[in-house]
Amino acid sequence: KYLEESKPKVEKQQAVAEEMQLAPGIKKAPVYMPPGAYPGDRTKIGKEYKEEPTVRNLKLDENEHCIKSSYVKQTDTYGSRPNEGNTITYRTAEGGRVSEAEMGGASLPWALEATVKKMKVGDIMDVTGRGEYAVADDEELKPGMEHSWRFELVAVGGRSLDKFSLDADERIERANDLRLRGNEMFKKNRLLRAMDYYERGSNLMDVLEAEELGMPGHTDKKAAARNQRIWKCQQPLSLNWALILMKFGRWVEAERKCTEVLMDIEKECVKALFRRGQCNIHLGNHEQARSDLRRAAELDTSIAKEAERELDKVEAMQREIDGQEMPEAKRVVGEFLKEGDQRSVRPPPKEAPPPASLVQGPLIGALRSQEAAAKANDLDEAAWCRQREAIYNQFLIRNDAGDEQ
């Protein structure tokens, strides 16, 4: 009996699993996360976006902030490449002194940190970093900065902080550290470096733990709690990442980040609603912008003035669009009125009266005749009912006879 009762439920769960093709034990896939974002993920429900032209707020010259590198010597031996957490030994000039640094630390210039990840021990590369790439986190960035190195990777040691080798607590701690370092870079107006930290921290959070224990209705509560902590850690990283994307005018990407927060983490997150509203203003999605901004103001009255200013922008842009479309609308309506239509001036045609057979059938005629006779003869109620019954029976008998034939 138990198996019979549980069979429909199991079949439904199997159908859902086959449709979504989630990783084993994962009950809910992130709505906006692309396929392959976490181990075993084969979900097909990631939202597809069309590529749209980007309008940037800040003018970011790619030649001003960039890395240029080329191999001087490349070893033929097989070896692993450095990753975050590893300690590297290196030289920055041919025959120069040997130095040590931790990958992902604050002492290595960003250009060298990015370049060494594709090197093996013994490789030598010429590296040039410009702008934010030219300096380390603990160095002062000045306009037009450019540094060059002949970089040699001498040795690699220490433990790699690969996200698949870390448990949930370690990844959350690491992601929070990256977020705080990104905040420091943001305060220094080093937006590209801050965005790099937010992105790296966010990438650590896309590994979820299996919550199902192999049987329907049996959930690993500890794994579910850890996944909730992962989502909460992801939220400020995504919002800060979206803020910097907005500063560069990358509205489509910023809107996605805000939507990830609203769909996967907190559906009434005020910051996500407000920032998505701002993105939709620039994307021309005025109705969605109004909805987001009004909802954000309802949830947090302290931002009512800021939301009102953004809504004023929406109305101004809508009026501008209406003004651009008005001449075309007037032209179309004018041509229609000029051409005219005789149907609009002719009176409507008179409808023919319905056939008498439809207006008064045999049964209706008999009932009306009986009603008139009853009034003329001042018939009592009992006699009136008997006459009515006789009329109905007469027509019922006719219908039955017709059916038998």
C-alpha positions as CSV (number, residue, x, y, z in Angstrom):
1,K,0.0,0.0,0.0
2,Y,2.9,2.4,0.9
3,L,4.5,1.7,-2.5
4,E,1.3,2.3,-4.3
5,E,0.7,5.6,-2.5
6,S,4.2,6.9,-3.0
7,K,4.5,5.9,-6.7
8,P,2.8,9.0,-8.2
9,K,4.9,11.3,-6.0
10,V,8.1,9.5,-7.1
11,E,7.1,9.6,-10.7
12,K,6.5,13.3,-10.5
13,Q,9.8,13.9,-8.9
14,Q,11.6,11.8,-11.5
15,A,9.8,13.8,-14.3
16,V,10.9,17.1,-12.8
17,A,14.5,15.8,-12.4
18,E,14.6,14.6,-16.0
19,E,13.3,17.9,-17.3
20,M,15.7,20.0,-15.2
21,Q,18.7,17.5,-15.1
22,L,20.1,18.9,-11.9
23,A,23.2,17.7,-10.1
24,P,22.6,14.7,-7.8
25,G,21.1,15.9,-4.5
26,I,20.5,19.5,-5.7
27,K,16.9,20.4,-5.3
28,K,17.0,23.9,-6.7
29,A,19.2,25.3,-9.5
30,P,20.1,29.0,-9.5
31,V,17.8,30.6,-12.0
32,Y,20.3,32.8,-13.8
33,M,23.4,30.7,-13.3
34,P,24.7,29.4,-16.6
35,P,25.0,25.6,-17.2
36,G,28.1,24.0,-15.7
37,A,28.3,26.5,-12.9
38,Y,28.6,23.9,-10.1
39,P,29.8,20.2,-10.1
40,G,27.4,18.0,-12.1
41,D,25.2,20.8,-13.1
42,R,23.4,20.1,-16.3
43,T,20.5,22.5,-15.9
44,K,19.0,24.0,-19.0
45,I,17.0,26.7,-17.2
46,G,19.6,29.4,-17.4
47,K,18.0,32.4,-19.0
48,E,19.2,33.3,-22.5
49,Y,20.0,36.9,-23.3
50,K,20.5,38.6,-26.6
51,E,23.7,40.6,-26.9
52,E,22.9,44.2,-26.7
53,P,25.2,47.2,-27.4
54,T,26.7,48.7,-24.3
55,V,26.7,52.3,-23.4
56,R,29.4,53.1,-20.9
57,N,29.3,55.8,-18.3
58,L,33.0,55.9,-17.5
59,K,35.4,56.1,-20.5
60,L,37.7,53.1,-20.0
61,D,40.6,53.2,-22.4
62,E,41.7,49.6,-22.9
63,N,45.2,50.8,-23.6
64,E,45.3,52.7,-20.4
65,H,44.5,49.7,-18.2
66,C,45.9,46.5,-19.8
67,I,48.5,43.7,-19.7
68,K,50.9,42.9,-22.5
69,S,53.0,39.7,-22.2
70,S,55.2,37.5,-24.3
71,Y,57.3,34.4,-23.7
72,V,61.0,34.7,-23.5
73,K,61.5,31.1,-22.5
74,Q,59.0,28.3,-22.2
75,T,59.9,25.0,-20.6
76,D,58.9,21.7,-22.2
77,T,58.5,19.8,-18.9
78,Y,55.0,19.1,-17.4
79,G,54.1,21.0,-14.3
80,S,51.1,22.5,-12.5
81,R,50.4,26.2,-12.8
82,P,50.2,28.5,-9.7
83,N,46.8,29.1,-8.2
84,E,45.4,31.3,-5.4
85,G,47.0,30.4,-2.1
86,N,50.2,29.1,-3.5
87,T,53.5,30.7,-2.6
88,I,55.6,31.5,-5.6
89,T,59.4,32.2,-5.9
90,Y,60.2,34.6,-8.7
91,R,62.6,37.1,-10.3
92,T,61.5,40.3,-11.9
93,A,64.7,41.0,-13.8
94,E,67.2,38.7,-15.5
95,G,69.8,37.7,-12.9
96,G,67.9,39.7,-10.3
97,R,67.3,38.7,-6.7
98,V,64.7,36.1,-5.8
99,S,61.5,37.1,-4.1
100,E,58.5,35.4,-2.6
101,A,54.8,36.3,-2.7
102,E,51.5,34.6,-2.0
103,M,49.2,34.3,-4.9
104,G,46.1,36.4,-4.2
105,G,47.9,38.5,-1.7
106,A,48.4,42.3,-1.8
107,S,52.1,42.6,-2.6
108,L,52.2,41.3,-6.1
109,P,51.4,43.7,-9.0
110,W,48.1,42.7,-10.6
111,A,49.7,42.2,-14.0
112,L,52.2,39.7,-12.6
113,E,49.5,37.9,-10.6
114,A,47.4,37.5,-13.7
115,T,50.3,36.4,-15.9
116,V,51.8,33.9,-13.5
117,K,48.6,31.8,-13.6
118,K,49.5,30.6,-17.1
119,M,53.2,29.9,-16.4
120,K,55.1,26.8,-15.3
121,V,58.2,26.7,-13.2
122,G,61.1,27.7,-15.4
123,D,59.1,29.9,-17.7
124,I,60.3,33.5,-18.4
125,M,58.0,36.2,-19.8
126,D,58.2,39.9,-20.6
127,V,55.3,41.6,-18.9
128,T,54.0,45.2,-19.1
129,G,51.2,46.4,-16.9
130,R,49.5,49.7,-17.4
131,G,47.1,51.6,-15.2
132,E,45.6,49.5,-12.4
133,Y,47.5,46.5,-13.7
134,A,50.8,48.2,-13.1
135,V,50.7,48.3,-9.3
136,A,50.0,46.0,-6.3
137,D,47.1,46.6,-3.9
138,D,49.3,48.2,-1.3
139,E,50.9,50.7,-3.8
140,E,49.6,54.1,-4.9
141,L,48.1,54.3,-8.4
142,K,49.0,57.4,-10.3
143,P,47.6,58.5,-13.7
144,G,49.5,57.0,-16.7
145,M,51.5,54.5,-14.7
146,E,53.3,51.7,-16.6
147,H,55.7,49.1,-15.3
148,S,57.6,46.4,-17.2
149,W,59.3,43.2,-15.9
150,R,61.2,40.2,-17.2
151,F,59.4,37.7,-15.0
152,E,60.8,34.3,-14.2
153,L,58.8,31.7,-12.2
154,V,61.4,29.9,-10.0
155,A,59.3,27.7,-7.7
156,V,55.8,27.0,-6.5
157,G,54.8,25.9,-3.1
158,G,52.1,26.0,-0.5
159,R,48.4,24.9,-0.6
160,S,46.2,25.9,-3.5
161,L,42.9,27.5,-2.6
162,D,41.0,25.8,-5.3
163,K,37.2,26.1,-4.7
164,F,36.7,22.4,-5.1
165,S,39.3,21.5,-2.4
166,L,37.7,23.9,0.1
167,D,34.7,23.1,2.3
168,A,31.8,25.5,2.6
169,D,33.1,27.3,5.6
170,E,36.5,27.9,4.0
171,R,35.0,29.2,0.8
172,I,32.6,31.5,2.7
173,E,35.6,32.9,4.8
174,R,37.7,33.3,1.6
175,A,34.8,35.0,-0.3
176,N,34.2,37.5,2.6
177,D,37.9,38.3,2.7
178,L,37.9,39.0,-1.1
179,R,34.7,41.2,-0.7
180,L,36.4,43.3,2.0
181,R,39.5,43.7,-0.2
182,G,37.3,44.7,-3.1
183,N,35.7,47.3,-0.8
184,E,39.1,48.8,-0.1
185,M,39.9,49.0,-3.8
186,F,36.5,50.6,-4.4
187,K,37.3,53.3,-1.8
188,K,40.6,54.0,-3.7
189,N,38.6,54.3,-7.0
190,R,40.4,51.3,-8.4
191,L,37.2,49.9,-9.9
192,L,38.6,47.3,-12.1
193,R,40.5,45.7,-9.3
194,A,37.5,45.9,-7.0
195,M,35.4,44.2,-9.6
196,D,38.0,41.5,-10.0
197,Y,37.8,40.7,-6.2
198,Y,34.0,40.7,-6.3
199,E,34.0,38.3,-9.3
200,R,36.5,35.9,-7.7
201,G,34.6,35.9,-4.4
202,S,31.3,35.2,-6.3
203,N,32.9,32.3,-8.2
204,L,33.7,30.6,-4.9
205,M,30.0,30.6,-4.1
206,D,28.7,28.7,-7.1
207,V,29.5,25.3,-5.6
208,L,26.4,24.0,-3.8
209,E,26.1,20.9,-1.6
210,A,23.7,18.0,-2.2
211,E,20.7,18.3,0.1
212,E,18.9,15.1,-0.9
213,L,19.9,11.9,0.8
214,G,18.8,9.6,-2.0
215,M,15.2,9.2,-0.9
216,P,12.3,11.5,-1.5
217,G,11.5,13.6,1.6
218,H,14.9,13.0,3.3
219,T,17.0,16.1,3.4
220,D,20.4,16.8,4.8
221,K,19.5,19.8,7.1
222,K,23.2,20.7,7.6
223,A,23.9,20.8,3.9
224,A,20.7,22.9,3.4
225,A,21.8,25.3,6.1
226,R,25.3,25.6,4.5
227,N,23.7,26.3,1.1
228,Q,21.7,29.1,2.7
229,R,24.9,30.6,4.1
230,I,26.4,30.4,0.7
231,W,23.5,32.4,-0.8
232,K,23.8,35.0,1.9
233,C,27.5,35.4,1.3
234,Q,26.8,35.7,-2.5
235,Q,24.3,38.5,-2.1
236,P,26.7,41.5,-1.2
237,L,29.3,40.2,-3.8
238,S,26.7,40.2,-6.6
239,L,25.3,43.7,-5.6
240,N,28.8,45.3,-5.4
241,W,29.7,43.7,-8.7
242,A,26.5,45.1,-10.2
243,L,27.3,48.6,-8.9
244,I,30.7,48.7,-10.6
245,L,29.1,47.3,-13.8
246,M,26.7,50.2,-13.6
247,K,29.5,52.7,-13.2
248,F,31.0,51.4,-16.5
249,G,27.5,51.6,-18.2
250,R,27.3,47.8,-18.6
251,W,23.6,47.8,-17.9
252,V,22.7,44.4,-19.3
253,E,25.2,42.6,-17.1
254,A,24.3,44.7,-14.1
255,E,20.6,43.9,-14.5
256,R,21.5,40.2,-14.6
257,K,23.4,40.4,-11.3
258,C,20.5,42.2,-9.6
259,T,18.0,39.7,-11.0
260,E,20.2,36.8,-9.7
261,V,19.9,38.2,-6.2
262,L,16.1,38.7,-6.5
263,M,15.4,35.3,-8.1
264,D,17.8,33.1,-6.1
265,I,18.5,34.8,-2.7
266,E,16.0,37.5,-1.6
267,K,13.0,38.5,-3.7
268,E,12.5,41.8,-1.8
269,C,16.1,43.0,-1.6
270,V,15.9,46.8,-1.7
271,K,19.3,47.4,-3.1
272,A,18.7,44.8,-5.9
273,L,15.3,46.3,-6.8
274,F,16.6,49.9,-6.8
275,R,19.7,49.1,-8.9
276,R,17.8,46.9,-11.3
277,G,15.3,49.8,-11.7
278,Q,18.2,52.1,-12.6
279,C,19.5,49.6,-15.1
280,N,16.1,49.2,-16.7
281,I,15.8,53.0,-17.1
282,H,19.0,52.9,-19.3
283,L,17.8,49.8,-21.1
284,G,14.5,51.4,-22.0
285,N,12.4,49.0,-19.9
286,H,10.3,51.8,-18.4
287,E,7.5,49.7,-17.0
288,Q,9.9,47.3,-15.2
289,A,11.9,50.3,-13.9
290,R,8.7,51.8,-12.4
291,S,7.8,48.5,-10.8
292,D,11.2,48.0,-9.3
293,L,11.7,51.5,-8.0
294,R,8.2,51.8,-6.5
295,R,8.6,48.4,-4.8
296,A,12.0,49.4,-3.4
297,A,10.5,52.7,-2.0
298,E,7.6,50.7,-0.4
299,L,10.0,48.4,1.4
300,D,12.4,51.1,2.5
301,T,10.9,54.6,2.9
302,S,14.3,56.1,3.6
303,I,15.1,55.9,-0.1
304,A,11.8,57.4,-1.2
305,K,13.4,60.6,-2.5
306,E,16.1,58.8,-4.4
307,A,13.4,56.5,-6.0
308,E,11.3,59.5,-6.9
309,R,14.3,61.2,-8.7
310,E,14.8,58.0,-10.7
311,L,11.1,57.8,-11.5
312,D,11.2,61.4,-12.7
313,K,13.9,60.3,-15.1
314,V,11.6,57.5,-16.4
315,E,8.8,60.0,-17.0
316,A,11.1,62.4,-18.8
317,M,12.4,59.7,-21.0
318,Q,8.9,58.5,-21.7
319,R,7.7,62.0,-22.7
320,E,10.7,62.3,-25.0
321,I,9.8,59.0,-26.7
322,D,6.1,60.1,-27.0
323,G,7.2,63.4,-28.6
324,Q,9.3,61.6,-31.1
325,E,6.4,59.2,-32.0
326,M,3.7,61.9,-32.1
327,P,4.3,63.2,-35.7
328,E,4.1,59.7,-37.1
329,A,0.9,59.0,-35.2
330,K,-0.7,62.2,-36.5
331,R,0.3,61.4,-40.0
332,V,-1.2,57.9,-39.9
333,V,-4.5,59.2,-38.4
334,G,-4.6,62.1,-40.8
335,E,-4.3,59.9,-43.9
336,F,-7.0,57.6,-42.5
337,L,-9.4,60.5,-42.0
338,K,-8.6,62.0,-45.4
339,E,-9.2,58.8,-47.3
340,G,-12.6,58.4,-45.6
341,D,-14.9,55.4,-45.4
342,Q,-18.5,55.3,-46.7
343,R,-19.4,52.8,-43.9
344,S,-18.8,55.6,-41.4
345,V,-21.4,57.9,-43.0
346,R,-24.1,55.5,-44.2
347,P,-26.9,54.6,-41.7
348,P,-26.7,51.0,-40.5
349,P,-28.8,48.5,-42.6
350,K,-32.2,47.5,-41.3
351,E,-32.4,44.0,-40.0
352,A,-35.2,41.8,-41.4
353,P,-37.7,40.7,-38.8
354,P,-37.4,37.1,-37.6
355,P,-39.8,34.6,-39.0
356,A,-43.1,34.3,-37.2
357,S,-42.4,30.6,-36.5
358,L,-39.4,31.7,-34.4
359,V,-41.3,34.5,-32.7
360,Q,-44.4,32.3,-31.7
361,G,-44.2,28.5,-31.9
362,P,-47.1,26.1,-31.4
363,L,-46.5,25.7,-27.7
364,I,-46.1,29.4,-27.0
365,G,-49.3,30.2,-29.0
366,A,-51.3,27.6,-27.0
367,L,-50.0,28.9,-23.7
368,R,-50.9,32.5,-24.7
369,S,-54.4,31.5,-25.8
370,Q,-55.0,29.7,-22.5
371,E,-53.8,32.7,-20.6
372,A,-56.2,35.1,-22.4
373,A,-59.1,32.7,-22.0
374,A,-58.4,32.3,-18.3
375,K,-58.5,36.0,-17.7
376,A,-61.7,36.4,-19.7
377,N,-63.5,33.6,-17.8
378,D,-62.0,34.6,-14.4
379,L,-60.6,31.1,-14.0
380,D,-59.5,30.0,-10.5
381,E,-55.9,28.9,-9.9
382,A,-56.5,25.1,-9.7
383,A,-58.3,25.0,-13.1
384,W,-55.6,27.2,-14.6
385,C,-52.9,24.7,-13.5
386,R,-54.9,21.7,-14.9
387,Q,-55.2,23.4,-18.2
388,R,-51.5,24.2,-18.3
389,E,-50.6,20.6,-17.4
390,A,-52.9,19.4,-20.2
391,I,-51.2,21.6,-22.8
392,Y,-47.7,20.4,-21.7
393,N,-48.7,16.8,-21.8
394,Q,-50.2,17.2,-25.3
395,F,-46.9,18.5,-26.7
396,L,-44.9,15.8,-24.8
397,I,-47.0,13.1,-26.3
398,R,-46.5,14.6,-29.8
399,N,-42.7,14.6,-29.3
400,D,-42.7,11.0,-28.0
401,A,-44.7,9.8,-31.0
402,G,-42.3,11.6,-33.4
403,D,-39.3,9.9,-31.8
404,E,-40.9,6.4,-32.1
405,Q,-41.4,6.9,-35.8
